[in-house]
Amino acid sequence: MANLLDYDVIVFDLDDTLYSEMDYILSGYKFSSDLIERLYSKNTYETFIKALNEKVPDVFSYVISEHKLPTILKEHLILSYRYHTPNIKLHEGVMSILEKLNKKNIPIYLITDGRSITQRLKIVSLDIECFFEYIFISEEVGVGKPEPDSFIAIQREHPNKSIVYVADNPKKDFIAPERLGWSSIGILNKYTRVHPLTNNYIQATSVWIDEFKELTC
């Protein structure tokens, strides 16, 4: 358990922290396969899943090759994947935490890496934009994690306040907050995470919890 009321300001990551990134990937493949079926009358969803399970490095090229589709289709499928409105849901406990923090007037921020439209479509689908003082998306900021720009911007708004970053990726998420003297909480999500844990992940932050629902406030 970790109590967020121990801090003055709460900052969250998005992907694999507030929701399952694997759900986003599956949603994107379903959207792309539905598009192919409408345009070419070919059922490709199972091929997408096969490529995912076999860790094929270029999924769209694989699907196109397997179903003898025009190669030019790849760039359109990639765009459809990035710009589709995803079918995703918050992890258990997320909405409750956001609502409680909001009622207590505790400032909440979001720092996430990714393309602006892609990340904002996720946020809209999850219906959480209203909870955040500000949302920092790497494409909009100009740099992503582990660069400290977004973290510094929050710290300037809340000088001499205790701030915590809740995230999942030991390779990049905790470097900037640790250097700035913030606290951080890592979420393991061992069985659903997209990016595998590093062998020395435990060293990235002093606090790790198994799932988001272990957070309290």
C-alpha positions in Angstrom: 0.0 0.0 0.0 1.0 3.6 -0.7 -0.9 6.6 0.5 -1.0 9.5 -1.9 -2.1 11.9 0.9 1.5 11.8 2.1 2.2 14.3 -0.8 1.1 17.8 -1.8 1.1 17.2 -5.6 0.4 14.0 -7.5 1.7 13.3 -11.0 0.7 10.3 -13.0 2.1 8.5 -16.1 -0.5 7.3 -18.6 0.4 4.1 -20.5 0.4 0.9 -18.4 -0.1 3.1 -15.3 -3.7 4.3 -15.5 -4.8 1.7 -18.1 -3.4 -1.4 -19.8 -1.4 -0.5 -22.9 -2.0 -4.0 -24.3 -5.7 -3.1 -24.4 -4.8 -0.1 -26.6 -2.7 -2.3 -29.0 -5.6 -4.8 -29.3 -8.0 -2.0 -29.9 -5.8 -0.6 -32.7 -5.4 -4.0 -34.4 -9.2 -4.5 -34.2 -9.8 -1.1 -35.8 -7.3 -1.8 -38.5 -8.6 -5.3 -39.2 -12.2 -4.0 -39.4 -11.0 -1.3 -41.9 -9.4 -4.0 -44.0 -12.5 -6.1 -43.9 -14.7 -3.2 -45.1 -12.3 -2.3 -47.9 -11.0 -5.7 -49.1 -13.4 -8.2 -47.6 -10.6 -10.0 -45.8 -10.6 -11.1 -42.2 -7.2 -10.3 -40.8 -7.7 -9.9 -37.0 -6.4 -13.4 -36.2 -3.3 -12.6 -38.2 -2.7 -9.4 -36.2 -3.0 -11.5 -33.0 -0.6 -14.1 -34.3 1.9 -11.5 -35.2 1.6 -10.0 -31.7 2.0 -13.3 -30.0 5.0 -14.2 -32.1 6.5 -10.8 -31.5 6.8 -10.1 -35.2 8.7 -6.8 -35.4 6.7 -5.3 -38.3 3.1 -6.3 -37.7 1.5 -4.3 -40.5 3.9 -5.6 -43.2 3.4 -9.1 -42.0 -0.4 -8.8 -42.2 -0.2 -7.2 -45.6 2.1 -10.0 -46.9 0.0 -12.8 -45.4 -3.2 -11.6 -47.0 -1.6 -10.3 -50.3 -2.8 -6.7 -49.7 -1.3 -3.7 -51.5 1.9 -2.7 -49.8 0.9 1.0 -50.0 -1.8 0.1 -47.4 0.8 0.0 -44.6 1.2 3.8 -44.2 -2.6 4.2 -44.1 -3.0 1.4 -41.5 -0.4 2.9 -39.3 -2.2 6.2 -39.4 -5.6 4.5 -38.7 -4.0 2.8 -35.7 -2.6 6.0 -34.3 -5.7 8.1 -34.8 -8.4 5.6 -33.9 -10.6 6.2 -30.8 -9.5 3.3 -28.6 -11.6 0.9 -26.7 -9.8 1.1 -23.4 -10.7 1.3 -19.7 -9.0 2.5 -16.5 -7.3 0.1 -14.2 -9.3 -0.8 -11.1 -9.2 2.0 -8.5 -8.0 4.8 -10.9 -11.3 6.7 -11.1 -11.9 6.4 -7.4 -8.4 7.8 -6.7 -8.8 10.7 -9.1 -12.2 11.6 -7.7 -11.0 11.6 -4.1 -7.9 13.7 -4.9 -10.0 16.1 -6.8 -12.5 16.5 -3.9 -9.5 17.2 -1.6 -8.2 19.9 -4.0 -4.9 18.1 -4.4 -3.2 19.2 -7.7 -3.0 16.4 -10.2 -0.8 16.4 -13.4 -0.2 13.9 -16.2 3.2 13.4 -17.9 3.1 11.0 -20.9 5.3 10.2 -23.9 3.8 9.8 -27.3 2.1 11.6 -30.2 -0.2 14.4 -29.3 -3.3 13.1 -31.1 -2.8 9.5 -30.1 -2.3 10.3 -26.4 -5.2 12.7 -26.3 -7.6 10.2 -27.9 -6.6 7.8 -25.1 -7.4 10.5 -22.5 -10.7 11.3 -24.1 -11.7 7.6 -24.2 -10.8 7.2 -20.6 -12.8 10.4 -19.7 -10.1 11.8 -17.3 -9.0 15.1 -18.8 -11.0 17.1 -16.3 -9.0 15.8 -13.3 -5.6 17.3 -14.4 -4.2 20.8 -13.8 -2.2 20.3 -16.9 -1.3 17.4 -19.3 2.3 17.2 -20.6 2.6 15.1 -23.8 6.1 14.7 -25.1 5.3 15.6 -28.7 3.7 18.9 -27.5 6.5 19.6 -25.0 9.2 18.8 -27.6 11.1 16.3 -25.4 10.1 13.1 -23.7 11.3 11.3 -20.6 13.9 11.0 -19.1 14.4 14.7 -20.0 13.2 16.8 -17.0 11.4 19.6 -18.8 7.8 18.6 -17.9 8.8 17.7 -14.3 10.6 21.1 -13.8 7.5 22.9 -15.1 5.4 21.3 -12.4 8.0 22.0 -9.7 8.1 25.7 -10.6 4.3 25.8 -10.1 4.7 24.2 -6.7 7.9 25.3 -5.0 8.8 23.7 -1.7 6.0 21.1 -2.0 6.3 17.4 -1.8 5.6 15.8 -5.2 5.2 12.2 -6.2 5.3 10.6 -9.7 3.4 7.4 -10.2 4.6 5.4 -13.2 5.7 2.0 -14.5 8.8 2.1 -16.7 12.1 1.7 -14.9 14.1 2.6 -17.9 13.0 6.3 -18.2 10.1 7.2 -15.9 11.9 7.8 -12.6 15.2 9.4 -13.6 14.0 13.0 -13.7 11.8 12.9 -10.6 14.5 11.2 -8.5 17.1 13.9 -9.6 14.7 16.7 -8.7 14.1 15.3 -5.2 10.6 14.0 -5.8 9.2 10.8 -4.5 8.1 8.1 -7.0 6.0 5.0 -6.9 6.4 2.2 -9.5 3.6 0.0 -10.6 4.6 -3.5 -11.6 1.6 -4.9 -13.6 3.8 -7.9 -14.2 1.3 -9.9 -16.2 -0.1 -7.2 -18.5 2.7 -4.7 -19.1 3.9 -4.1 -22.6 7.4 -3.0 -21.8 9.2 -5.8 -19.8 10.8 -5.0 -16.5 14.6 -4.7 -16.5 16.7 -7.0 -14.3 17.6 -4.2 -12.0 14.1 -2.5 -12.0 14.0 -2.5 -8.3 16.7 0.2 -8.1 14.7 2.7 -10.2 12.6 3.8 -7.3 12.3 2.9 -3.7 8.6 2.0 -3.7 7.0 -0.6 -6.0 3.4 -1.9 -5.8 1.9 -4.7 -7.8 -1.2 -2.9 -9.1 -2.7 0.6 -9.1 -5.5 -0.5 -6.8 -3.0 -0.7 -4.0 -2.8 3.1 -3.9 -4.9 4.9 -1.3 -5.8 8.4 -0.5 
